[in-house]
Amino acid sequence: MLDIIGPFFRRLHETTGLNFNVFYDRYEYDRFLTGASNSLQLIFWTLLLSLVIGVLGAWAQNARSRVVRVVMGAYIQAFRNTPPMIQLLFFFFGLGTLTPTVDMGGYSQPLISSYAWAIISLGIFGGAFNVEIFRSGLEAVPESTLDAAESLCFSRWQTYLYVTLPLAVRISLPALTNNLVSLAKTTSLAYVIAVPEMTYVLNQVWSDNVNVPEMMLLLFLFYIVVVTALASVLHFIERRAALPGYGQ
């Protein structure tokens, strides 16, 4: 790939001064690919964790135990009402100092890396919103549907898993799509705890080569492409999963 596009961008730099060196310098190109890969993986795992928390949290909000409901309510209020960057710093510098370290033969390394803390922190942040989104979807499922499931001798968990949750997901998809897209953009904040994702990597590139405008433009375009692709996939799923009479 670099052999194909490299000569063009090298010539562009020589003739115009525009230095997109990540497309003609092998070292910077490898750094760019690493940053892109880390960003995409960070987005994937963060969204996945937020969805799992949303599903389980919506179930917990309707639990018989008052303690579980109170704990879930406190979690939602805490993580919806604090900035995600503050949460990242709290998890990495606060809780991170309390976690054990691993002896790597002469030096110690934290058991949980900054990358893992970013996934945990941002996943929990997004999950707090997903819980409320799924809860509103569950409440929109007609009582007659729940009565029908009960008449078939479904347990509360079976009713949730096989009846109310699939319908609630369909109802919640528009709001869920907006939250997941927003969360995908929020992952760029992981650079504050030195996660080597795209923002962090391109910051290193422009610091080493003084080509800030070019790398900022590249960073801007990267997130436009990634977030647009994610939104398109989610909107496609939303259209395919739509049921007449549910959420329409």
DORO-419175 format. One record per atom (N, C-alpha, C): residue number from 1; residue in three letters; atom name; y, z, x. Coordinates in steps of 0.001 Angstrom, whole numbers, plus 500000, padded with zeros to 6 digits. Atoms other than C-alpha are relative to their C-alpha. Layout:
   nr  rest  atom       Y       Z       X
  NUM   ALA    CA       Y       Z       X
...
This chain:
   nr  rest  atom       Y       Z       X
    1   MET     N  498789  500000  500832
    1   MET    CA  500000  500000  500000
    1   MET     C  501255  500000  500862
    2   LEU     N  498830  499910  499130
    2   LEU    CA  502424  500942  502751
    2   LEU     C  500226  498699  500763
    3   ASP     N  499878  501276  499286
    3   ASP    CA  501691  497666  504574
    3   ASP     C  500655  498939  499142
    4   ILE     N  499443  500998  500912
    4   ILE    CA  502775  495746  501480
    4   ILE     C  501479  500247  499742
    5   ILE     N  498614  499701  500378
    5   ILE    CA  505973  497553  500518
    5   ILE     C  500848  500446  501184
    6   GLY     N  499269  499474  498851
    6   GLY    CA  506895  498925  503949
    6   GLY     C  501047  499062  500567
    7   PRO     N  499009  500914  499414
    7   PRO    CA  508592  495803  505385
    7   PRO     C  501247  499823  499134
    8   PHE     N  498840  500168  500887
    8   PHE    CA  510814  495428  502314
    8   PHE     C  500954  501177  500114
    9   PHE     N  499137  498834  499972
    9   PHE    CA  512099  499003  502390
    9   PHE     C  500576  500248  501392
   10   ARG     N  499442  499904  498655
   10   ARG    CA  512520  498942  506164
   10   ARG     C  501179  499040  500153
   11   ARG     N  498922  500985  499944
   11   ARG    CA  514610  495786  505861
   11   ARG     C  501178  500453  499143
   12   LEU     N  498939  499480  500864
   12   LEU    CA  516553  497383  502989
   12   LEU     C  500829  501046  500732
   13   HIS     N  499295  498978  499228
   13   HIS    CA  517425  500295  505254
   13   HIS     C  500857  499372  501093
   14   GLU     N  499277  500630  498896
   14   GLU    CA  518477  498028  508129
   14   GLU     C  501205  499210  499518
   15   THR     N  498922  500877  500482
   15   THR    CA  520667  495785  505965
   15   THR     C  501026  500722  499126
   16   THR     N  499094  499329  500937
   16   THR    CA  522166  498184  503423
   16   THR     C  500231  501466  500335
   17   GLY     N  499885  498577  499685
   17   GLY    CA  521653  501671  504887
   17   GLY     C  499284  500906  499022
   18   LEU     N  500758  499209  500969
   18   LEU    CA  519595  502791  501873
   18   LEU     C  498657  500392  500615
   19   ASN     N  501156  499534  499232
   19   ASN    CA  516909  504936  503447
   19   ASN     C  498916  500606  499095
   20   PHE     N  501174  499547  500744
   20   PHE    CA  513789  505133  501258
   20   PHE     C  498823  500053  500971
   21   ASN     N  500978  499996  498913
   21   ASN    CA  511747  506088  504298
   21   ASN     C  498606  500433  499570
   22   VAL     N  501334  499615  500473
   22   VAL    CA  508880  507499  502209
   22   VAL     C  499154  498766  499688
   23   PHE     N  500731  501227  500308
   23   PHE    CA  507945  503858  501572
   23   PHE     C  499790  499107  501221
   24   TYR     N  500309  500790  498804
   24   TYR    CA  507857  502655  505173
   24   TYR     C  499598  500856  501196
   25   ASP     N  500412  499092  498928
   25   ASP    CA  507292  505698  507382
   25   ASP     C  498697  500697  499597
   26   ARG     N  501318  499483  500366
   26   ARG    CA  503624  506769  507423
   26   ARG     C  500009  501507  499761
   27   TYR     N  499970  498546  500140
   27   TYR    CA  504336  510476  507895
   27   TYR     C  500691  500402  498697
   28   GLU     N  499268  499658  501220
   28   GLU    CA  506918  510620  505098
   28   GLU     C  499256  499498  498763
   29   TYR     N  500780  500552  501110
   29   TYR    CA  504722  508449  502875
   29   TYR     C  498865  500954  499624
   30   ASP     N  501078  499047  500261
   30   ASP    CA  501833  510914  503240
   30   ASP     C  500543  501261  499351
   31   ARG     N  499390  498830  500623
   31   ARG    CA  504165  513782  502410
   31   ARG     C  500352  499715  498543
   32   PHE     N  499638  500401  501357
   32   PHE    CA  505377  511893  499350
   32   PHE     C  498768  500003  499084
   33   LEU     N  501219  500036  500805
   33   LEU    CA  501817  511300  498092
   33   LEU     C  499464  501406  499739
   34   THR     N  500443  498614  500180
   34   THR    CA  500938  514957  498658
   34   THR     C  500839  500700  498945
   35   GLY     N  499117  499394  500990
   35   GLY    CA  503972  516067  496678
   35   GLY     C  499735  499488  498600
   36   ALA     N  500280  500587  501313
   36   ALA    CA  503216  513655  493837
   36   ALA     C  498687  500531  499436
   37   SER     N  501297  499492  500438
   37   SER    CA  499576  514762  493696
   37   SER     C  500091  501457  499569
   38   ASN     N  499856  498584  500347
   38   ASN    CA  500502  518437  493699
   38   ASN     C  500770  500187  498702
   39   SER     N  499225  499907  501237
   39   SER    CA  503070  517901  490942
   39   SER     C  499152  499662  498790
   40   LEU     N  500833  500418  501126
   40   LEU    CA  500619  516072  488702
   40   LEU     C  498923  501046  499697
   41   GLN     N  501008  498957  500216
   41   GLN    CA  497925  518708  489227
   41   GLN     C  500631  501263  499426
   42   LEU     N  499302  498817  500506
   42   LEU    CA  500438  521492  488628
   42   LEU     C  500309  499842  498519
   43   ILE     N  499711  500267  501410
   43   ILE    CA  501501  519887  485349
   43   ILE     C  498732  500125  499162
   44   PHE     N  501256  499990  500759
   44   PHE    CA  497890  519416  484221
   44   PHE     C  499505  501428  499772
   45   TRP     N  500559  498662  500125
   45   TRP    CA  496711  522962  484934
   45   TRP     C  500927  500945  499246
   46   THR     N  499045  499163  500731
   46   THR    CA  499893  524554  483595
   46   THR     C  499911  499738  498505
   47   LEU     N  500105  500341  501419
   47   LEU    CA  499659  522673  480300
   47   LEU     C  498680  500503  499421
   48   LEU     N  501311  499547  500475
   48   LEU    CA  495954  523472  480010
   48   LEU     C  499986  501507  499773
   49   LEU     N  499969  498546  500149
   49   LEU    CA  496488  527194  480601
   49   LEU     C  500862  500410  498812
   50   SER     N  499118  499660  501122
   50   SER    CA  499367  527287  478101
   50   SER     C  499319  499737  498660
   51   LEU     N  500714  500305  501242
   51   LEU    CA  497166  525657  475448
   51   LEU     C  498923  501040  499713
   52   VAL     N  501034  498980  500178
   52   VAL    CA  494323  528114  476019
   52   VAL     C  500634  501314  499523
   53   ILE     N  499307  498777  500405
   53   ILE    CA  496758  531037  475753
   53   ILE     C  500513  499869  498572
   54   GLY     N  499488  500215  501352
   54   GLY    CA  498296  529514  472629
   54   GLY     C  498925  500159  498944
   55   VAL     N  501109  499919  500964
   55   VAL    CA  494945  529168  470858
   55   VAL     C  499511  501435  499853
   56   LEU     N  500498  498624  500047
   56   LEU    CA  493709  532650  471789
   56   LEU     C  501063  500966  499463
   57   GLY     N  498928  499122  500465
   57   GLY    CA  497101  534238  471156
   57   GLY     C  500234  499899  498504
   58   ALA     N  499837  500165  501446
   58   ALA    CA  497383  532764  467671
   58   ALA     C  498895  500733  499252
   59   TRP     N  501107  499234  500588
   59   TRP    CA  493970  534240  466907
   59   TRP     C  500287  501502  500079
   60   ALA     N  499730  498575  499810
   60   ALA    CA  495038  537614  468319
   60   ALA     C  501091  500503  499058
   61   GLN     N  498928  499575  500903
   61   GLN    CA  498134  537679  466120
   61   GLN     C  499476  500358  498616
   62   ASN     N  500596  499696  501296
   62   ASN    CA  495870  537789  463071
   62   ASN     C  498794  500936  500127
   63   ALA     N  501125  499090  499786
   63   ALA    CA  493423  540280  464584
   63   ALA     C  500122  501228  499111
   64   ARG     N  499999  498788  500833
   64   ARG    CA  492398  543343  462573
   64   ARG     C  500624  501186  500743
   65   SER     N  499489  498892  499201
   65   SER    CA  493411  545635  465453
   65   SER     C  501524  499940  500102
   66   ARG     N  498544  499948  499913
   66   ARG    CA  497039  546708  465248
   66   ARG     C  500454  499999  501450
   67   VAL     N  499659  499954  498578
   67   VAL    CA  497054  547372  468995
   67   VAL     C  500058  498594  500581
   68   VAL     N  500030  501378  499503
   68   VAL    CA  496101  543761  469735
   68   VAL     C  501220  499238  499507
   69   ARG     N  498844  500711  500558
   69   ARG    CA  498830  542481  467424
   69   ARG     C  501292  500442  500671
   70   VAL     N  498787  499482  499354
   70   VAL    CA  501458  544739  469005
   70   VAL     C  500107  499484  501427
   71   VAL     N  500005  500500  498621
   71   VAL    CA  500448  543730  472547
   71   VAL     C  500376  498521  500027
   72   MET     N  499679  501424  500036
   72   MET    CA  500597  540054  471609
   72   MET     C  501467  499774  499657
   73   GLY     N  498585  500121  500336
   73   GLY    CA  504013  540500  470003
   73   GLY     C  500897  500341  501176
   74   ALA     N  499217  499613  498821
   74   ALA    CA  505316  542260  473124
   74   ALA     C  499950  498900  501061
   75   TYR     N  500140  501100  499035
   75   TYR    CA  503960  539477  475338
   75   TYR     C  500905  498834  499635
   76   ILE     N  499182  501136  500446
   76   ILE    CA  505685  536806  473253
   76   ILE     C  501477  500272  500236
   77   GLN     N  498598  499673  499829
   77   GLN    CA  509013  538609  473288
   77   GLN     C  500401  500039  501472
   78   ALA     N  499674  499881  498577
   78   ALA    CA  508858  539305  477022
   78   ALA     C  500123  498650  500666
   79   PHE     N  500015  501258  499270
   79   PHE    CA  508045  535786  478137
   79   PHE     C  500808  498897  499337
   80   ARG     N  499092  500968  500619
   80   ARG    CA  510116  533880  475594
   80   ARG     C  501454  500323  500304
   81   ASN     N  498618  499566  499862
   81   ASN    CA  513226  535885  476366
   81   ASN     C  500441  500212  501440
   82   THR     N  499595  499947  498591
   82   THR    CA  513292  535663  480168
   82   THR     C  499895  498601  500599
   83   PRO     N  500021  501350  499412
   83   PRO    CA  514056  532578  482292
   83   PRO     C  498717  499750  500789
   84   PRO     N  501231  500304  499261
   84   PRO    CA  511012  530808  483768
   84   PRO     C  500135  500171  501506
   85   MET     N  499825  499818  498563
   85   MET    CA  512512  530916  487259
   85   MET     C  499868  501481  500382
   86   ILE     N  500116  498566  499745
   86   ILE    CA  512818  534711  487055
   86   ILE     C  498539  500425  499924
   87   GLN     N  501422  499685  500119
   87   GLN    CA  509203  534886  485926
   87   GLN     C  499229  499546  501242
   88   LEU     N  500634  500472  498771
   88   LEU    CA  508118  532770  488900
   88   LEU     C  500243  500963  501156
   89   LEU     N  499660  499077  498919
   89   LEU    CA  509932  535075  491298
   89   LEU     C  499330  501357  499804
   90   PHE     N  500642  498717  500288
   90   PHE    CA  508546  538161  489558
   90   PHE     C  498512  499954  500355
   91   PHE     N  501429  500091  499726
   91   PHE    CA  504946  536966  489766
   91   PHE     C  499729  499857  501495
   92   PHE     N  500284  500271  498586
   92   PHE    CA  505159  535692  493340
   92   PHE     C  500424  501145  500913
   93   PHE     N  499498  498965  499096
   93   PHE    CA  507328  538339  494998
   93   PHE     C  499704  501415  499497
   94   GLY     N  500294  498690  500552
   94   GLY    CA  506595  541221  492612
   94   GLY     C  498509  500287  499985
   95   LEU     N  501450  499785  500099
   95   LEU    CA  502932  541040  491633
   95   LEU     C  499279  499490  501237
   96   GLY     N  500655  500562  498825
   96   GLY    CA  502112  538938  494694
   96   GLY     C  499839  500989  501135
   97   THR     N  500088  498998  498924
   97   THR    CA  502816  541839  497015
   97   THR     C  498941  501051  499711
   98   LEU     N  501002  499003  500375
   98   LEU    CA  500306  543976  495105
   98   LEU     C  498581  499464  500065
   99   THR     N  501334  500599  499948
   99   THR    CA  497417  541532  495414
   99   THR     C  499444  500091  501416
  100   PRO     N  500603  499884  498659
  100   PRO    CA  494941  541798  498307
  100   PRO     C  500184  498727  500816
  101   THR     N  499907  501131  499082
  101   THR    CA  495059  539537  501342
  101   THR     C  498639  499733  500632
  102   VAL     N  501253  500416  499374
  102   VAL    CA  492300  537672  503157
  102   VAL     C  500239  499808  501489
  103   ASP     N  499902  500161  498551
  103   ASP    CA  491768  537886  506918
  103   ASP     C  499515  498605  500382
  104   MET     N  500319  501369  499623
  104   MET    CA  491870  534313  508237
  104   MET     C  499708  499864  501489
  105   GLY     N  500298  500031  498577
  105   GLY    CA  491008  535267  511818
  105   GLY     C  501251  500072  500849
  106   GLY     N  498779  499840  499223
  106   GLY    CA  494142  536623  513393
  106   GLY     C  501234  500118  499151
  107   TYR     N  498867  499860  500911
  107   TYR    CA  496434  536450  510400
  107   TYR     C  499468  500159  498581
  108   SER     N  500394  499746  501388
  108   SER    CA  496334  537465  506749
  108   SER     C  500653  498983  499076
  109   GLN     N  499512  500958  500985
  109   GLN    CA  496746  535129  503809
  109   GLN     C  499809  500593  498610
  110   PRO     N  500151  499441  501350
  110   PRO    CA  497411  536170  500186
  110   PRO     C  498794  499405  499281
  111   LEU     N  501164  500457  500752
  111   LEU    CA  494370  535957  497949
  111   LEU     C  500402  498959  498959
  112   ILE     N  499478  500948  500984
  112   ILE    CA  496482  534148  495331
  112   ILE     C  501149  499241  500639
  113   SER     N  498986  500832  499347
  113   SER    CA  498526  531256  496718
  113   SER     C  501216  499805  499092
  114   SER     N  498799  500287  500794
  114   SER    CA  502008  530260  495591
  114   SER     C  499701  498961  498931
  115   TYR     N  500384  501027  500973
  115   TYR    CA  500438  527254  493856
  115   TYR     C  499322  500648  498790
  116   ALA     N  500692  499310  501093
  116   ALA    CA  498140  529523  491820
  116   ALA     C  500969  500860  499197
  117   TRP     N  499017  499187  500722
  117   TRP    CA  501028  531868  490983
  117   TRP     C  500877  499128  499108
  118   ALA     N  499190  500904  500815
  118   ALA    CA  503041  528886  489731
  118   ALA     C  499261  499632  498721
  119   ILE     N  500796  500339  501180
  119   ILE    CA  500216  527865  487390
  119   ILE     C  499929  501183  499041
  120   ILE     N  500108  498800  500830
  120   ILE    CA  499769  531440  486157
  120   ILE     C  501318  500293  499294
  121   SER     N  498701  499645  500565
  121   SER    CA  503470  532098  485660
  121   SER     C  500460  498996  498948
  122   LEU     N  499519  501015  500933
  122   LEU    CA  504392  528802  484020
  122   LEU     C  499053  499840  498810
  123   GLY     N  500949  500070  501107
  123   GLY    CA  501187  528756  481963
  123   GLY     C  500226  501117  498999
  124   ILE     N  499714  498863  500877
  124   ILE    CA  501960  532211  480582
  124   ILE     C  501320  499789  499266
  125   PHE     N  498709  500288  500631
  125   PHE    CA  505563  531170  479918
  125   PHE     C  499834  499009  498857
  126   GLY     N  500193  500996  501048
  126   GLY    CA  504540  528054  477998
  126   GLY     C  499087  500501  498901
  127   GLY     N  500914  499470  500994
  127   GLY    CA  501722  529915  476272
  127   GLY     C  500685  500857  498957
  128   ALA     N  499277  499160  500952
  128   ALA    CA  504184  532328  474665
  128   ALA     C  500589  499160  498870
  129   PHE     N  499475  500891  501030
  129   PHE    CA  505782  529411  472820
  129   PHE     C  498868  499362  499206
  130   ASN     N  501124  500627  500695
  130   ASN    CA  502437  527801  472021
  130   ASN     C  499361  500947  498988
  131   VAL     N  500544  499032  500952
  131   VAL    CA  501232  531004  470359
  131   VAL     C  500744  499910  498671
  132   GLU     N  499201  500078  501218
  132   GLU    CA  504095  530818  467878
  132   GLU     C  499831  498657  499293
  133   ILE     N  500200  501325  500598
  133   ILE    CA  503570  527091  467349
  133   ILE     C  498677  499950  499247
  134   PHE     N  501303  499988  500665
  134   PHE    CA  499885  527541  466565
  134   PHE     C  499992  500971  498820
  135   ARG     N  499945  499043  501108
  135   ARG    CA  500640  530575  464405
  135   ARG     C  500615  499356  498763
  136   SER     N  499364  500653  501144
  136   SER    CA  502993  528551  462216
  136   SER     C  499073  498948  499395
  137   GLY     N  500959  500970  500517
  137   GLY    CA  500326  525866  461943
  137   GLY     C  498894  500673  499208
  138   LEU     N  501052  499271  500713
  138   LEU    CA  497699  528426  460914
  138   LEU     C  500493  500467  498634
  139   GLU     N  499457  499508  501261
  139   GLU    CA  499967  529832  458242
  139   GLU     C  500208  498882  498987
  140   ALA     N  499806  501133  500907
  140   ALA    CA  500440  526335  456805
  140   ALA     C  498692  499490  499394
  141   VAL     N  501289  500415  500564
  141   VAL    CA  496715  525893  456148
  141   VAL     C  499840  500646  498620
  142   PRO     N  500089  499453  501358
  142   PRO    CA  496168  526312  452371
  142   PRO     C  498933  501092  499868
  143   GLU     N  500954  498925  500240
  143   GLU    CA  494446  529470  451164
  143   GLU     C  498705  499474  499397
  144   SER     N  501201  500560  500622
  144   SER    CA  492052  527313  449150
  144   SER     C  499004  499515  501053
  145   THR     N  500875  500441  498914
  145   THR    CA  490701  525907  452418
  145   THR     C  499257  501183  500611
  146   LEU     N  500630  498806  499456
  146   LEU    CA  490024  529394  453744
  146   LEU     C  498970  500566  499022
  147   ASP     N  500949  499521  501012
  147   ASP    CA  488363  530383  450468
  147   ASP     C  498732  499157  500006
  148   ALA     N  501165  500880  499954
  148   ALA    CA  486101  527348  450732
  148   ALA     C  499118  500327  501199
  149   ALA     N  500772  499637  498816
  149   ALA    CA  485072  528336  454260
  149   ALA     C  499278  501327  499793
  150   GLU     N  500624  498704  500268
  150   GLU    CA  484396  531894  453126
  150   GLU     C  498813  499852  499051
  151   SER     N  501095  500225  500940
  151   SER    CA  482231  530612  450261
  151   SER     C  498775  499407  500677
  152   LEU     N  501111  500563  499233
  152   LEU    CA  480107  528835  452881
  152   LEU     C  499444  501007  501002
  153   CYS     N  500472  498894  499152
  153   CYS    CA  479531  532204  454610
  153   CYS     C  500393  499836  501465
  154   PHE     N  499491  500072  498641
  154   PHE    CA  481582  531332  457688
  154   PHE     C  500550  501367  500396
  155   SER     N  499364  498789  499476
  155   SER    CA  482555  534294  459860
  155   SER     C  501479  499709  500253
  156   ARG     N  498568  500204  499737
  156   ARG    CA  486239  534849  460662
  156   ARG     C  500196  499088  501213
  157   TRP     N  499874  500828  498805
  157   TRP    CA  485743  533293  464116
  157   TRP     C  499587  498559  499715
  158   GLN     N  500432  501353  500347
  158   GLN    CA  483834  530302  462710
  158   GLN     C  501046  499298  499139
  159   THR     N  498943  500579  500839
  159   THR    CA  486515  529749  460087
  159   THR     C  501186  499575  500854
  160   TYR     N  498878  500320  499112
  160   TYR    CA  489185  529855  462786
  160   TYR     C  499691  498791  500869
  161   LEU     N  500343  501029  499021
  161   LEU    CA  487340  527600  465219
  161   LEU     C  499739  498643  499369
  162   TYR     N  500453  501261  500579
  162   TYR    CA  485962  524970  462855
  162   TYR     C  500843  499501  498822
  163   VAL     N  499249  500393  501192
  163   VAL    CA  488364  524968  459900
  163   VAL     C  501506  500100  500221
  164   THR     N  498545  499822  499960
  164   THR    CA  491815  526471  460356
  164   THR     C  500635  499446  501274
  165   LEU     N  499395  500468  498752
  165   LEU    CA  492394  525653  464048
  165   LEU     C  500160  498482  500045
  166   PRO     N  499799  501465  499983
  166   PRO    CA  491718  521874  463782
  166   PRO     C  501126  499543  499079
  167   LEU     N  498917  500368  500909
  167   LEU    CA  494027  521673  460761
  167   LEU     C  501349  500472  500537
  168   ALA     N  498747  499455  499455
  168   ALA    CA  496645  523897  462416
  168   ALA     C  500503  499158  501165
  169   VAL     N  499598  500844  498865
  169   VAL    CA  496631  521726  465546
  169   VAL     C  500685  498737  499493
  170   ARG     N  499393  501214  500557
  170   ARG    CA  497354  518637  463441
  170   ARG     C  501389  500273  499446
  171   ILE     N  498697  499642  500549
  171   ILE    CA  500188  520400  461666
  171   ILE     C  501006  500307  501102
  172   SER     N  499119  499527  498923
  172   SER    CA  501590  521788  464914
  172   SER     C  500329  498950  501039
  173   LEU     N  499868  500971  498913
  173   LEU    CA  501407  518614  466989
  173   LEU     C  501438  499588  500326
  174   PRO     N  498616  500370  499622
  174   PRO    CA  505098  517560  466708
  174   PRO     C  500698  501070  500841
  175   ALA     N  499366  498916  499235
  175   ALA    CA  506351  520980  467867
  175   ALA     C  499274  500226  501317
  176   LEU     N  500784  499798  498786
  176   LEU    CA  503521  521286  470388
  176   LEU     C  500339  498941  501040
  177   THR     N  499627  501087  499089
  177   THR    CA  504394  517908  471889
  177   THR     C  501312  500298  500696
  178   ASN     N  498696  499682  499412
  178   ASN    CA  508002  518971  472412
  178   ASN     C  499880  501113  501037
  179   ASN     N  500132  498882  499067
  179   ASN    CA  506958  522220  474077
  179   ASN     C  499265  499596  501268
  180   LEU     N  500754  500425  498824
  180   LEU    CA  504407  520588  476391
  180   LEU     C  500830  499093  500904
  181   VAL     N  499119  500861  499207
  181   VAL    CA  506903  517941  477481
  181   VAL     C  501040  500842  500743
  182   SER     N  499023  499110  499362
  182   SER    CA  509488  520648  478166
  182   SER     C  499354  500803  501126
  183   LEU     N  500704  499217  498983
  183   LEU    CA  506910  522694  480086
  183   LEU     C  499683  499151  501224
  184   ALA     N  500277  500891  498877
  184   ALA    CA  505963  519686  482208
  184   ALA     C  501231  499866  500898
  185   LYS     N  498768  500089  499209
  185   LYS    CA  509603  519388  483299
  185   LYS     C  500301  501323  500713
  186   THR     N  499734  498685  499425
  186   THR    CA  509805  523128  483947
  186   THR     C  499194  500235  501273
  187   THR     N  500817  499802  498796
  187   THR    CA  507055  522863  486590
  187   THR     C  500760  499664  501275
  188   SER     N  499218  500321  498804
  188   SER    CA  509677  521439  488947
  188   SER     C  500637  501249  500612
  189   LEU     N  499432  498757  499476
  189   LEU    CA  510962  525020  489313
  189   LEU     C  499090  500668  501016
  190   ALA     N  500948  499367  499081
  190   ALA    CA  507864  525860  491343
  190   ALA     C  500444  499911  501457
  191   TYR     N  499530  500116  498614
  191   TYR    CA  509748  524782  494471
  191   TYR     C  500641  501293  500490
  192   VAL     N  499312  498776  499580
  192   VAL    CA  511538  528175  494465
  192   VAL     C  499035  500977  500661
  193   ILE     N  500971  499152  499306
  193   ILE    CA  508295  529849  495594
  193   ILE     C  499189  499161  500998
  194   ALA     N  500545  500831  498918
  194   ALA    CA  507541  527095  498146
  194   ALA     C  498684  499307  499633
  195   VAL     N  501142  500839  500380
  195   VAL    CA  504925  525215  496132
  195   VAL     C  500305  498574  500455
  196   PRO     N  499694  501333  499449
  196   PRO    CA  504653  521820  497899
  196   PRO     C  499865  498883  498977
  197   GLU     N  499982  501075  501000
  197   GLU    CA  505284  519754  494767
  197   GLU     C  501138  499038  500324
  198   MET     N  499100  501108  499673
  198   MET    CA  507592  516755  494509
  198   MET     C  501410  500461  500377
  199   THR     N  498640  499535  499696
  199   THR    CA  510919  518610  494445
  199   THR     C  500067  500624  501387
  200   TYR     N  500030  499328  498701
  200   TYR    CA  509988  520750  497448
  200   TYR     C  499822  498995  501133
  201   VAL     N  500289  500984  498952
  201   VAL    CA  508602  517821  499456
  201   VAL     C  501202  499092  500247
  202   LEU     N  498855  500891  499813
  202   LEU    CA  511544  515491  498833
  202   LEU     C  501202  500757  500547
  203   ASN     N  498957  499187  499384
  203   ASN    CA  513895  518351  499698
  203   ASN     C  499814  500060  501505
  204   GLN     N  500277  500014  498562
  204   GLN    CA  512180  518516  503087
  204   GLN     C  500330  498642  500608
  205   VAL     N  499750  501354  499503
  205   VAL    CA  512445  514739  503465
  205   VAL     C  501495  499781  500201
  206   TRP     N  498556  500267  499850
  206   TRP    CA  516174  514597  502796
  206   TRP     C  500655  500968  500972
  207   SER     N  499472  499093  498979
  207   SER    CA  516768  517639  505002
  207   SER     C  499743  499455  501401
  208   ASP     N  500350  500545  498683
  208   ASP    CA  515019  515895  507905
  208   ASP     C  500702  498680  500289
  209   ASN     N  499503  501369  499791
  209   ASN    CA  516510  512432  507367
  209   ASN     C  501399  499743  499444
  210   VAL     N  498648  500113  500565
  210   VAL    CA  519853  513076  505619
  210   VAL     C  500103  498777  499086
  211   ASN     N  499948  501078  500991
  211   ASN    CA  519053  510627  502813
  211   ASN     C  499911  500608  498605
  212   VAL     N  500014  499251  501251
  212   VAL    CA  519891  512885  499902
  212   VAL     C  500084  499101  498761
  213   PRO     N  499906  500811  501224
  213   PRO    CA  521041  510234  497344
  213   PRO     C  498719  499225  499696
  214   GLU     N  501203  500792  500219
  214   GLU    CA  517938  508100  497856
  214   GLU     C  498847  500859  499492
  215   MET     N  501105  499138  500413
  215   MET    CA  515500  510989  497532
  215   MET     C  500262  500653  498646
  216   MET     N  499678  499478  501323
  216   MET    CA  517345  512449  494561
  216   MET     C  499716  498953  498928
  217   LEU     N  500290  501087  500934
  217   LEU    CA  517097  509057  492842
  217   LEU     C  498492  499860  499801
  218   LEU     N  501451  500106  500082
  218   LEU    CA  513394  508906  493645
  218   LEU     C  499412  501154  499194
  219   LEU     N  500466  498836  500748
  219   LEU    CA  512857  512428  492313
  219   LEU     C  500298  499845  498516
  220   PHE     N  499592  500240  501385
  220   PHE    CA  514736  511532  489137
  220   PHE     C  499063  498999  499331
  221   LEU     N  500869  501033  500559
  221   LEU    CA  512653  508395  488589
  221   LEU     C  498565  500494  499852
  222   PHE     N  501364  499471  500077
  222   PHE    CA  509398  510245  489310
  222   PHE     C  499797  500776  498716
  223   TYR     N  500166  499195  501205
  223   TYR    CA  509963  512711  486503
  223   TYR     C  500222  499180  498736
  224   ILE     N  499859  500885  501157
  224   ILE    CA  511171  509998  484139
  224   ILE     C  498668  499340  499677
  225   VAL     N  501273  500699  500203
  225   VAL    CA  507904  508096  484636
  225   VAL     C  498917  500962  499516
  226   VAL     N  501070  499057  500329
  226   VAL    CA  505616  511144  484499
  226   VAL     C  500186  500585  498604
  227   VAL     N  499760  499354  501293
  227   VAL    CA  507247  512835  481505
  227   VAL     C  499941  498973  498868
  228   THR     N  500096  501045  501019
  228   THR    CA  507587  509548  479595
  228   THR     C  498544  499656  499702
  229   ALA     N  501430  500277  500198
  229   ALA    CA  503885  508839  480148
  229   ALA     C  499336  501132  499218
  230   LEU     N  500571  498859  500710
  230   LEU    CA  502959  512354  479004
  230   LEU     C  500420  499996  498537
  231   ALA     N  499510  500021  501379
  231   ALA    CA  505148  512097  475907
  231   ALA     C  499343  498872  499199
  232   SER     N  500633  501129  500692
  232   SER    CA  503658  508699  475050
  232   SER     C  498562  500335  499607
  233   VAL     N  501385  499607  500297
  233   VAL    CA  500106  510063  475272
  233   VAL     C  499963  501020  498865
  234   LEU     N  499984  498975  501037
  234   LEU    CA  500965  513095  473143
  234   LEU     C  500400  499428  498645
  235   HIS     N  499603  500630  501258
  235   HIS    CA  502723  510966  470514
  235   HIS     C  498862  499133  499447
  236   PHE     N  501153  500791  500427
  236   PHE    CA  499674  508665  470420
  236   PHE     C  498953  500904  499348
  237   ILE     N  500946  499048  500570
  237   ILE    CA  497406  511667  469841
  237   ILE     C  500503  500515  498658
  238   GLU     N  499402  499511  501249
  238   GLU    CA  499806  512911  467182
  238   GLU     C  499794  499012  498864
  239   ARG     N  500184  501022  501032
  239   ARG    CA  499620  509620  465284
  239   ARG     C  498530  499855  499612
  240   ARG     N  501431  500183  500272
  240   ARG    CA  495840  509355  465617
  240   ARG     C  499399  501191  499255
  241   ALA     N  500559  498790  500598
  241   ALA    CA  495221  512952  464537
  241   ALA     C  500628  500366  498676
  242   ALA     N  499300  499657  501235
  242   ALA    CA  497559  512911  461555
  242   ALA     C  499078  499865  498793
  243   LEU     N  500748  500024  501243
  243   LEU    CA  495979  513733  458193
  243   LEU     C  500995  499982  498829
  244   PRO     N  499093  500025  501169
  244   PRO    CA  497709  512804  454901
  244   PRO     C  499994  501342  499307
  245   GLY     N  499888  498715  500693
  245   GLY    CA  499010  515953  453283
  245   GLY     C  500092  501200  500916
  246   TYR     N  499928  498905  499045
  246   TYR    CA  498947  518040  456467
  246   TYR     C  501091  499724  501025
  247   GLY     N  498919  500133  499028
  247   GLY    CA  502205  518353  458369
  247   GLY     C  500795  498727  499865
  248   GLN     N  499244  501241  500195
  248   GLN    CA  503650  515157  456898
  248   GLN     C  500919  500116  498802
